[in-house]
Amino acid sequence: MLRILCVILVYCILAACSITNQTPAARSLRELGSTDGCTLIKTDEINNASFGAYPEVCKERAFSEMKNLVAQLGGNAYRYQIIQLAPCLMGGTTISFEAYSCTIR
């Protein structure tokens, strides 16, 4: 029984340290100040409540998930608003965002 608890504890610690990897397309996105010359693709919300004790960890994971989703939708820019910033175990980070396709300036 103790062995199983130790394995679960190690798994939780490792999961808390992992960050969602961004795709190459997600890394090239830009944050918008103005939406001039841009077309709205989708408005959505991301909530990251996976393992992790610190709000910054959940925020980083939620941002990575958001950027991956914007890129997957074919967007090249985004705008966001943090709705909730909390430790993952307390509800995690919730981000409301808009995905855009913009002409390159």
MMTF fields as JSON, N, C-alpha, C and O atoms, coordinates in Angstrom:
{
  "mmtfVersion": "1.0.0",
  "mmtfProducer": "UNKNOWN",
  "numBonds": 419,
  "numAtoms": 420,
  "numGroups": 105,
  "numChains": 1,
  "numModels": 1,
  "chainsPerModel": [1],
  "groupsPerChain": [105],
  "chainIdList": ["A"],
  "bondAtomList": [4, 2, 8, 6, 12, 10, 16, 14, 20, 18, 24, 22, 28, 26, 32, 30, 36, 34, 40, 38, 44, 42, 48, 46, 52, 50, 56, 54, 60, 58, 64, 62, 68, 66, 72, 70, 76, 74, 80, 78, 84, 82, 88, 86, 92, 90, 96, 94, 100, 98, 104, 102, 108, 106, 112, 110, 116, 114, 120, 118, 124, 122, 128, 126, 132, 130, 136, 134, 140, 138, 144, 142, 148, 146, 152, 150, 156, 154, 160, 158, 164, 162, 168, 166, 172, 170, 176, 174, 180, 178, 184, 182, 188, 186, 192, 190, 196, 194, 200, 198, 204, 202, 208, 206, 212, 210, 216, 214, 220, 218, 224, 222, 228, 226, 232, 230, 236, 234, 240, 238, 244, 242, 248, 246, 252, 250, 256, 254, 260, 258, 264, 262, 268, 266, 272, 270, 276, 274, 280, 278, 284, 282, 288, 286, 292, 290, 296, 294, 300, 298, 304, 302, 308, 306, 312, 310, 316, 314, 320, 318, 324, 322, 328, 326, 332, 330, 336, 334, 340, 338, 344, 342, 348, 346, 352, 350, 356, 354, 360, 358, 364, 362, 368, 366, 372, 370, 376, 374, 380, 378, 384, 382, 388, 386, 392, 390, 396, 394, 400, 398, 404, 402, 408, 406, 412, 410, 416, 414],
  "bondOrderList": [1, 1, 1, 1, 1, 1, 1, 1, 1, 1, 1, 1, 1, 1, 1, 1, 1, 1, 1, 1, 1, 1, 1, 1, 1, 1, 1, 1, 1, 1, 1, 1, 1, 1, 1, 1, 1, 1, 1, 1, 1, 1, 1, 1, 1, 1, 1, 1, 1, 1, 1, 1, 1, 1, 1, 1, 1, 1, 1, 1, 1, 1, 1, 1, 1, 1, 1, 1, 1, 1, 1, 1, 1, 1, 1, 1, 1, 1, 1, 1, 1, 1, 1, 1, 1, 1, 1, 1, 1, 1, 1, 1, 1, 1, 1, 1, 1, 1, 1, 1, 1, 1, 1, 1],
  "groupList": [{"groupName": "MET", "atomNameList": ["N", "CA", "C", "O"], "elementList": ["N", "C", "C", "O"], "formalChargeList": [0, 0, 0, 0], "bondAtomList": [1, 0, 2, 1, 3, 2], "bondOrderList": [1, 1, 2], "singleLetterCode": "M", "chemCompType": "L-PEPTIDE LINKING"}, {"groupName": "LEU", "atomNameList": ["N", "CA", "C", "O"], "elementList": ["N", "C", "C", "O"], "formalChargeList": [0, 0, 0, 0], "bondAtomList": [1, 0, 2, 1, 3, 2], "bondOrderList": [1, 1, 2], "singleLetterCode": "L", "chemCompType": "L-PEPTIDE LINKING"}, {"groupName": "ARG", "atomNameList": ["N", "CA", "C", "O"], "elementList": ["N", "C", "C", "O"], "formalChargeList": [0, 0, 0, 0], "bondAtomList": [1, 0, 2, 1, 3, 2], "bondOrderList": [1, 1, 2], "singleLetterCode": "R", "chemCompType": "L-PEPTIDE LINKING"}, {"groupName": "ILE", "atomNameList": ["N", "CA", "C", "O"], "elementList": ["N", "C", "C", "O"], "formalChargeList": [0, 0, 0, 0], "bondAtomList": [1, 0, 2, 1, 3, 2], "bondOrderList": [1, 1, 2], "singleLetterCode": "I", "chemCompType": "L-PEPTIDE LINKING"}, {"groupName": "CYS", "atomNameList": ["N", "CA", "C", "O"], "elementList": ["N", "C", "C", "O"], "formalChargeList": [0, 0, 0, 0], "bondAtomList": [1, 0, 2, 1, 3, 2], "bondOrderList": [1, 1, 2], "singleLetterCode": "C", "chemCompType": "L-PEPTIDE LINKING"}, {"groupName": "VAL", "atomNameList": ["N", "CA", "C", "O"], "elementList": ["N", "C", "C", "O"], "formalChargeList": [0, 0, 0, 0], "bondAtomList": [1, 0, 2, 1, 3, 2], "bondOrderList": [1, 1, 2], "singleLetterCode": "V", "chemCompType": "L-PEPTIDE LINKING"}, {"groupName": "TYR", "atomNameList": ["N", "CA", "C", "O"], "elementList": ["N", "C", "C", "O"], "formalChargeList": [0, 0, 0, 0], "bondAtomList": [1, 0, 2, 1, 3, 2], "bondOrderList": [1, 1, 2], "singleLetterCode": "Y", "chemCompType": "L-PEPTIDE LINKING"}, {"groupName": "ALA", "atomNameList": ["N", "CA", "C", "O"], "elementList": ["N", "C", "C", "O"], "formalChargeList": [0, 0, 0, 0], "bondAtomList": [1, 0, 2, 1, 3, 2], "bondOrderList": [1, 1, 2], "singleLetterCode": "A", "chemCompType": "L-PEPTIDE LINKING"}, {"groupName": "SER", "atomNameList": ["N", "CA", "C", "O"], "elementList": ["N", "C", "C", "O"], "formalChargeList": [0, 0, 0, 0], "bondAtomList": [1, 0, 2, 1, 3, 2], "bondOrderList": [1, 1, 2], "singleLetterCode": "S", "chemCompType": "L-PEPTIDE LINKING"}, {"groupName": "THR", "atomNameList": ["N", "CA", "C", "O"], "elementList": ["N", "C", "C", "O"], "formalChargeList": [0, 0, 0, 0], "bondAtomList": [1, 0, 2, 1, 3, 2], "bondOrderList": [1, 1, 2], "singleLetterCode": "T", "chemCompType": "L-PEPTIDE LINKING"}, {"groupName": "ASN", "atomNameList": ["N", "CA", "C", "O"], "elementList": ["N", "C", "C", "O"], "formalChargeList": [0, 0, 0, 0], "bondAtomList": [1, 0, 2, 1, 3, 2], "bondOrderList": [1, 1, 2], "singleLetterCode": "N", "chemCompType": "L-PEPTIDE LINKING"}, {"groupName": "GLN", "atomNameList": ["N", "CA", "C", "O"], "elementList": ["N", "C", "C", "O"], "formalChargeList": [0, 0, 0, 0], "bondAtomList": [1, 0, 2, 1, 3, 2], "bondOrderList": [1, 1, 2], "singleLetterCode": "Q", "chemCompType": "L-PEPTIDE LINKING"}, {"groupName": "PRO", "atomNameList": ["N", "CA", "C", "O"], "elementList": ["N", "C", "C", "O"], "formalChargeList": [0, 0, 0, 0], "bondAtomList": [1, 0, 2, 1, 3, 2], "bondOrderList": [1, 1, 2], "singleLetterCode": "P", "chemCompType": "L-PEPTIDE LINKING"}, {"groupName": "GLU", "atomNameList": ["N", "CA", "C", "O"], "elementList": ["N", "C", "C", "O"], "formalChargeList": [0, 0, 0, 0], "bondAtomList": [1, 0, 2, 1, 3, 2], "bondOrderList": [1, 1, 2], "singleLetterCode": "E", "chemCompType": "L-PEPTIDE LINKING"}, {"groupName": "GLY", "atomNameList": ["N", "CA", "C", "O"], "elementList": ["N", "C", "C", "O"], "formalChargeList": [0, 0, 0, 0], "bondAtomList": [1, 0, 2, 1, 3, 2], "bondOrderList": [1, 1, 2], "singleLetterCode": "G", "chemCompType": "PEPTIDE LINKING"}, {"groupName": "ASP", "atomNameList": ["N", "CA", "C", "O"], "elementList": ["N", "C", "C", "O"], "formalChargeList": [0, 0, 0, 0], "bondAtomList": [1, 0, 2, 1, 3, 2], "bondOrderList": [1, 1, 2], "singleLetterCode": "D", "chemCompType": "L-PEPTIDE LINKING"}, {"groupName": "LYS", "atomNameList": ["N", "CA", "C", "O"], "elementList": ["N", "C", "C", "O"], "formalChargeList": [0, 0, 0, 0], "bondAtomList": [1, 0, 2, 1, 3, 2], "bondOrderList": [1, 1, 2], "singleLetterCode": "K", "chemCompType": "L-PEPTIDE LINKING"}, {"groupName": "PHE", "atomNameList": ["N", "CA", "C", "O"], "elementList": ["N", "C", "C", "O"], "formalChargeList": [0, 0, 0, 0], "bondAtomList": [1, 0, 2, 1, 3, 2], "bondOrderList": [1, 1, 2], "singleLetterCode": "F", "chemCompType": "L-PEPTIDE LINKING"}],
  "groupTypeList": [0, 1, 2, 3, 1, 4, 5, 3, 1, 5, 6, 4, 3, 1, 7, 7, 4, 8, 3, 9, 10, 11, 9, 12, 7, 7, 2, 8, 1, 2, 13, 1, 14, 8, 9, 15, 14, 4, 9, 1, 3, 16, 9, 15, 13, 3, 10, 10, 7, 8, 17, 14, 7, 6, 12, 13, 5, 4, 16, 13, 2, 7, 17, 8, 13, 0, 16, 10, 1, 5, 7, 11, 1, 14, 14, 10, 7, 6, 2, 6, 11, 3, 3, 11, 1, 7, 12, 4, 1, 0, 14, 14, 9, 9, 3, 8, 17, 13, 7, 6, 8, 4, 9, 3, 2],
  "groupIdList": [1, 2, 3, 4, 5, 6, 7, 8, 9, 10, 11, 12, 13, 14, 15, 16, 17, 18, 19, 20, 21, 22, 23, 24, 25, 26, 27, 28, 29, 30, 31, 32, 33, 34, 35, 36, 37, 38, 39, 40, 41, 42, 43, 44, 45, 46, 47, 48, 49, 50, 51, 52, 53, 54, 55, 56, 57, 58, 59, 60, 61, 62, 63, 64, 65, 66, 67, 68, 69, 70, 71, 72, 73, 74, 75, 76, 77, 78, 79, 80, 81, 82, 83, 84, 85, 86, 87, 88, 89, 90, 91, 92, 93, 94, 95, 96, 97, 98, 99, 100, 101, 102, 103, 104, 105],
  "secStructList": [7, 2, 2, 2, 2, 2, 2, 2, 2, 2, 2, 2, 2, 2, 2, 2, 2, 7, 7, 7, 7, 7, 7, 2, 2, 2, 2, 6, 7, 3, 3, 7, 1, 7, 7, 6, 6, 3, 3, 3, 3, 3, 3, 3, 3, 3, 3, 3, 7, 1, 1, 7, 1, 1, 2, 2, 2, 2, 2, 2, 2, 2, 2, 2, 2, 2, 2, 2, 2, 2, 2, 2, 6, 6, 7, 1, 3, 3, 3, 3, 3, 3, 3, 3, 7, 7, 7, 4, 4, 4, 6, 7, 3, 3, 3, 3, 3, 3, 3, 3, 3, 3, 7, 7, 7],
  "xCoordList": [0.815, 0.0, 0.864, 0.58, 1.92, 2.822, 3.51, 3.728, 3.847, 4.495, 3.565, 4.009, 2.296, 1.328, 1.175, 1.107, 1.12, 1.015, 2.24, 2.122, 3.412, 4.648, 4.64, 5.046, 4.187, 4.117, 3.141, 3.434, 2.004, 1.015, 1.586, 1.39, 2.284, 2.892, 3.926, 3.948, 4.775, 5.782, 5.103, 5.527, 4.057, 3.328, 2.742, 2.821, 2.161, 1.568, 2.623, 2.382, 3.776, 4.857, 5.344, 5.554, 5.521, 5.96, 4.916, 5.264, 3.659, 2.589, 2.535, 2.23, 2.825, 2.806, 3.919, 3.795, 4.996, 6.132, 6.019, 6.748, 5.136, 5.045, 4.239, 3.284, 4.634, 3.958, 3.487, 4.175, 2.32, 1.804, 2.723, 2.969, 3.231, 4.116, 3.331, 2.237, 3.904, 3.283, 3.782, 4.95, 2.882, 3.257, 4.056, 4.002, 4.796, 5.525, 4.591, 4.946, 3.409, 2.451, 1.993, 1.806, 1.812, 1.372, 2.45, 2.138, 3.702, 4.8, 4.914, 5.495, 4.362, 4.481, 3.271, 3.212, 2.314, 1.141, 1.529, 2.549, 0.687, 0.922, -0.321, -1.448, -0.089, -1.191, -1.609, -0.763, -2.904, -3.418, -3.7, -4.175, -3.397, -3.842, -5.072, -6.051, -5.003, -6.099, -6.493, -5.641, -7.769, -8.242, -8.408, -9.024, -7.867, -7.941, -7.246, -6.127, -7.898, -7.335, -7.4, -6.736, -8.192, -8.294, -9.74, -10.689, -9.871, -11.185, -11.295, -10.429, -12.374, -12.608, -12.941, -13.83, -12.228, -12.489, -13.405, -14.388, -13.078, -13.853, -13.58, -12.474, -14.6, -14.47, -14.645, -15.592, -13.73, -13.774, -13.191, -12.801, -13.142, -12.621, -11.825, -12.217, -10.715, -9.86, -9.832, -9.699, -9.957, -9.78, -8.767, -8.972, -7.67, -6.662, -6.674, -6.254, -7.16, -7.238, -6.524, -6.946, -5.443, -4.671, -3.813, -3.884, -3.006, -2.209, -1.25, -0.697, -1.056, -0.109, -0.558, -1.745, 0.374, 0.024, 0.066, -0.537, 0.754, 0.967, 0.13, 0.006, -0.444, -1.238, -0.436, -0.981, 0.852, 1.679, 1.8, 1.843, 1.856, 1.947, 0.669, 0.719, -0.465, -1.75, -1.904, -2.412, -1.472, -1.565, -0.729, -1.19, 0.48, 1.351, 0.752, 0.804, 0.192, -0.45, -1.661, -1.855, -2.482, -3.677, -3.293, -3.939, -2.254, -1.797, -1.324, -1.629, -0.584, -0.11, -1.283, -1.294, -2.271, -3.447, -4.206, -4.659, -4.342, -5.034, -4.323, -4.958, -3.016, -2.257, -2.317, -2.448, -2.223, -2.342, -3.712, -3.812, -4.757, -6.105, -6.268, -6.854, -5.759, -5.836, -5.128, -5.651, -3.947, -3.207, -3.962, -4.0, -4.557, -5.313, -6.528, -6.927, -7.112, -8.258, -7.85, -8.708, -6.545, -6.048, -5.776, -5.541, -5.805, -5.539, -4.055, -3.221, -3.744, -2.355, -2.22, -1.145, -3.338, -3.318, -4.451, -5.381, -4.344, -5.35, -5.442, -4.526, -6.552, -6.763, -7.291, -8.008, -6.946, -7.384, -7.716, -7.344, -8.424, -8.729, -8.695, -9.339, -7.951, -7.908, -9.151, -9.374, -9.94, -11.159, -10.85, -11.37, -9.997, -9.649, -8.194, -7.757, -7.44, -6.054, -5.945, -5.981, -5.809, -5.791, -4.911, -4.619, -4.486, -3.763, -4.627, -5.853, -3.989, -4.709, -5.682, -6.798, -5.269, -6.105, -7.279, -8.17, -7.279, -8.356, -9.207, -9.859, -9.211, -10.03, -9.222, -9.757, -7.958, -7.087, -7.312, -8.026, -6.684, -6.762, -7.799, -7.838, -8.628, -9.609, -9.301, -9.182, -9.174, -8.88, -9.975, -10.284, -10.55, -11.485, -10.656, -9.863, -10.837, -10.007, -10.756, -11.794, -10.194, -10.695, -9.558, -8.444, -9.848, -8.865, -9.126, -10.273, -8.073, -8.193, -7.278, -6.236, -7.707, -6.849, -6.603, -7.542, -5.333, -4.983, -4.077, -3.283, -4.214, -3.283, -1.954, -1.923, -0.884, 0.446, 0.805, 0.679, 1.257, 1.616, 3.096, 3.596],
  "yCoordList": [-1.191, 0.0, 1.262, 2.219, 1.252, 2.397, 2.609, 3.746, 1.523, 1.601, 2.289, 3.122, 1.937, 2.527, 4.02, 4.82, 4.397, 5.807, 6.589, 7.731, 5.984, 6.637, 6.842, 7.899, 5.851, 5.961, 7.069, 7.861, 7.128, 8.173, 9.545, 10.485, 9.681, 10.954, 11.397, 12.565, 10.489, 10.819, 11.242, 12.21, 10.533, 10.885, 12.293, 13.072, 12.62, 13.945, 15.048, 16.113, 14.791, 15.773, 15.981, 17.116, 14.894, 15.015, 15.71, 16.517, 15.41, 16.053, 17.543, 18.337, 17.932, 19.349, 20.123, 21.328, 19.448, 20.119, 20.196, 20.963, 19.433, 19.42, 20.606, 21.044, 21.112, 22.231, 21.767, 21.0, 22.232, 21.901, 22.523, 23.729, 21.715, 22.215, 22.954, 22.542, 24.056, 24.809, 24.284, 23.927, 24.244, 23.847, 24.995, 26.12, 24.726, 25.82, 26.953, 28.127, 26.605, 27.641, 28.472, 29.682, 27.847, 28.562, 29.528, 30.593, 29.159, 30.03, 31.287, 32.281, 31.252, 32.414, 33.354, 34.337, 33.064, 33.933, 35.263, 35.384, 36.264, 37.553, 37.989, 37.663, 38.722, 39.273, 40.593, 41.419, 40.789, 41.99, 43.112, 42.887, 44.309, 45.494, 46.037, 46.439, 46.043, 46.515, 45.398, 44.631, 45.304, 44.255, 44.754, 44.073, 45.936, 46.453, 45.487, 45.049, 45.157, 44.247, 42.785, 41.938, 42.491, 41.121, 40.633, 41.411, 39.335, 38.695, 37.762, 36.919, 37.926, 37.07, 35.662, 35.478, 34.667, 33.266, 32.647, 31.986, 32.864, 32.227, 32.898, 33.375, 32.929, 33.34, 32.081, 31.321, 31.863, 30.626, 30.869, 31.985, 29.807, 29.88, 28.612, 27.516, 28.772, 27.655, 27.64, 28.687, 26.458, 26.299, 25.194, 24.059, 25.529, 24.531, 24.263, 25.098, 23.092, 22.714, 21.393, 20.607, 21.141, 19.926, 20.105, 21.142, 19.107, 19.152, 20.327, 20.684, 20.92, 22.005, 22.892, 23.191, 23.312, 24.067, 25.573, 26.313, 26.046, 27.478, 28.056, 27.429, 29.243, 29.866, 30.095, 29.985, 30.412, 30.683, 29.452, 29.577, 28.259, 27.015, 26.812, 26.49, 27.0, 26.841, 27.891, 27.597, 29.11, 30.188, 29.841, 30.008, 29.364, 29.014, 27.876, 27.906, 26.887, 25.777, 26.25, 25.852, 27.103, 27.609, 28.442, 28.333, 29.275, 30.062, 29.162, 29.417, 28.113, 27.191, 26.516, 26.39, 26.082, 25.45, 26.43, 26.07, 27.675, 28.695, 28.931, 28.942, 29.119, 29.388, 28.207, 28.402, 26.993, 25.817, 25.776, 25.436, 26.118, 26.108, 27.186, 26.931, 28.385, 29.472, 29.049, 29.257, 28.459, 28.002, 26.887, 26.853, 25.981, 24.874, 25.394, 24.794, 26.489, 27.093, 27.866, 28.321, 28.016, 28.745, 30.209, 30.985, 30.592, 31.981, 32.285, 31.39, 33.586, 34.007, 35.102, 35.675, 35.386, 36.394, 36.107, 35.354, 36.728, 36.497, 37.706, 38.525, 37.792, 38.71, 37.867, 36.893, 38.229, 37.409, 38.257, 39.426, 37.627, 38.205, 37.067, 36.038, 37.246, 36.228, 36.402, 37.463, 35.361, 35.378, 34.947, 35.514, 33.939, 33.414, 32.993, 32.327, 33.365, 32.945, 32.328, 33.031, 31.0, 30.286, 29.049, 28.607, 28.484, 27.212, 26.165, 26.19, 25.27, 24.255, 23.468, 23.171, 23.135, 22.334, 23.126, 22.552, 24.431, 25.287, 25.821, 26.855, 25.145, 25.578, 25.976, 26.014, 26.273, 26.572, 27.943, 28.783, 28.144, 29.402, 29.292, 28.306, 30.302, 30.377, 31.611, 32.717, 31.411, 32.495, 32.545, 31.538, 33.716, 33.958, 34.577, 35.487, 34.088, 34.608, 34.671, 34.038, 35.455, 35.572, 35.203, 35.707, 34.311, 33.925, 34.746, 34.886, 35.284, 36.126, 35.646, 35.032, 35.948, 35.807, 37.214, 37.924, 37.628, 39.0, 39.021, 38.107, 40.087, 40.278, 40.707, 41.445, 40.25, 40.562, 41.988, 42.411, 42.722, 44.139, 44.305, 45.418],
  "zCoordList": [0.0, 0.0, 0.0, -0.72, 0.815, 0.876, -0.473, -0.89, -1.144, -2.447, -3.464, -4.254, -3.435, -4.356, -4.081, -5.014, -2.808, -2.459, -2.9, -3.345, -2.78, -3.227, -4.745, -5.23, -5.483, -6.944, -7.339, -8.234, -6.689, -6.979, -6.655, -7.425, -5.538, -5.158, -6.187, -6.575, -6.63, -7.647, -8.938, -9.57, -9.339, -10.552, -10.442, -11.392, -9.304, -9.108, -9.17, -9.739, -8.592, -8.624, -10.055, -10.482, -10.793, -12.176, -13.041, -13.902, -12.823, -13.583, -13.286, -14.176, -12.058, -11.688, -12.361, -12.579, -12.689, -13.31, -14.83, -15.46, -15.419, -16.871, -17.374, -16.733, -18.515, -19.15, -20.523, -21.197, -20.929, -22.253, -23.293, -23.261, -24.212, -25.25, -26.312, -26.697, -26.783, -27.86, -29.195, -29.342, -30.157, -31.509, -32.13, -31.632, -33.208, -33.871, -34.317, -34.211, -34.812, -35.233, -34.04, -34.169, -32.889, -31.691, -31.198, -30.666, -31.373, -30.93, -31.784, -31.347, -33.005, -33.89, -33.821, -34.559, -32.949, -32.812, -32.196, -31.518, -32.451, -31.811, -31.052, -31.424, -29.995, -29.205, -29.836, -30.178, -29.987, -30.648, -29.661, -28.548, -30.096, -29.392, -30.11, -29.481, -31.432, -32.274, -33.228, -33.675, -33.538, -34.44, -35.871, -36.691, -36.186, -37.556, -38.509, -38.242, -39.612, -40.597, -40.185, -40.781, -39.177, -38.68, -38.754, -38.66, -38.922, -38.948, -37.752, -37.523, -36.994, -35.838, -36.312, -37.143, -35.784, -36.111, -35.071, -35.409, -33.802, -32.741, -31.408, -31.153, -30.56, -29.166, -28.327, -28.528, -27.385, -26.606, -25.223, -24.88, -24.443, -23.082, -22.794, -23.195, -22.103, -21.688, -20.166, -19.532, -19.584, -18.145, -17.927, -18.357, -17.256, -16.959, -15.475, -14.674, -15.114, -13.701, -13.458, -12.61, -14.198, -13.969, -12.723, -12.062, -12.399, -11.174, -11.177, -12.217, -10.026, -9.845, -8.709, -8.581, -7.888, -6.694, -6.907, -6.13, -7.928, -8.08, -9.221, -10.274, -9.024, -10.085, -11.361, -12.459, -11.232, -12.407, -13.304, -14.527, -12.697, -13.467, -14.272, -15.459, -13.628, -14.33, -15.412, -16.494, -15.135, -16.124, -17.358, -18.487, -17.146, -18.271, -19.096, -20.325, -18.431, -19.143, -19.927, -21.076, -19.307, -19.982, -21.2, -22.242, -21.093, -22.235, -23.367, -24.533, -23.032, -24.062, -24.762, -25.986, -23.981, -24.573, -25.463, -26.55, -24.994, -25.773, -27.103, -28.157, -27.052, -28.271, -29.238, -30.447, -28.718, -29.583, -30.259, -31.438, -29.526, -30.089, -31.15, -32.201, -30.893, -31.886, -33.172, -34.267, -33.043, -34.225, -34.941, -36.171, -34.184, -34.767, -35.539, -36.537, -35.092, -35.777, -37.026, -37.783, -37.244, -38.412, -38.135, -39.061, -36.867, -36.514, -36.436, -36.3, -36.525, -36.368, -35.306, -35.123, -34.604, -33.55, -32.561, -32.851, -31.387, -30.345, -29.422, -29.345, -28.734, -27.618, -26.476, -26.705, -25.243, -24.117, -22.902, -22.803, -21.989, -20.683, -19.675, -19.877, -18.599, -17.549, -16.679, -16.094, -16.607, -15.805, -14.376, -13.415, -14.253, -12.93, -12.948, -13.886, -11.936, -11.772, -10.394, -9.384, -10.352, -9.075, -9.195, -10.306, -8.067, -8.121, -8.84, -8.741, -9.546, -10.318, -9.454, -9.883, -8.257, -7.381, -6.802, -6.175, -7.01, -6.508, -7.663, -7.516, -8.789, -9.918, -11.128, -12.236, -10.952, -12.074, -12.686, -12.138, -13.835, -14.558, -15.662, -16.399, -15.766, -16.844, -17.676, -17.148, -18.978, -19.905, -20.965, -21.602, -21.144, -22.241, -23.368, -23.128, -24.593, -25.679, -27.001, -27.189, -27.901, -29.265, -30.2, -30.067, -31.157, -32.169, -33.433, -33.857, -34.031, -35.215, -36.334, -36.103, -37.545, -38.725, -39.215, -39.576, -39.231, -39.588, -40.81, -41.033, -41.598, -42.704, -42.094, -41.11, -42.67, -42.128, -42.489, -43.638, -41.474, -41.687, -41.652, -41.81]
}
